[in-house]
Amino acid sequence: MTEAALTQWGVITADELLALGQQALANQTFSVLLGAQLVALSPQHTELVIPVRPDFYQHHGFVHGGVIGYAADNTLGIVGAAVLGPSVVSAEYKINFVQPARGEKLIARGTVIAAGKRQAVCRCDVFVVDGAHEYLCATAQGTIVKRGKDDL
């Protein structure tokens, strides 16, 4: 998409917003460690992909909940930033693990449920891709808040 829109980020195209999000992710050393990739970014649809490695598994052979929680939390924050601007943090999130995750990659898909001037309530579903099959392994909801100038 090349059409520009006025956002909390200024006047920006969808491609520019995605590039800014990818740069922000690249600046997060933990995201780099996990190999996270931002493949879509808008208030309507944000998608984060994490290739699964053997060191992500817990003792039962499933992807560790901490990796899935990271995917949900970061996707919630990124989709919240799409409507609030770049300086945001998670105020809270709740996650339900609905099935164990075992596969080649995680895909976290986020949307904004409602947003005001300082906060956004967002939703994220985390899927695992196992061969040709994709299934839901967790769902989360969180509140993302704009940082104030006096925040630490």
Beta strands, then each sheet from edge to edge (+ up, - down):
strand 1: 4-7
strand 2: 10-13
strand 3: 37-40
strand 4: 46-51
strand 5: 88-97
strand 6: 105-115
strand 7: 119-130
strand 8: 133-146
sheet 1: 1+ 2-
sheet 2: 3+ 4- 6+ 7- 8+ 5-
end
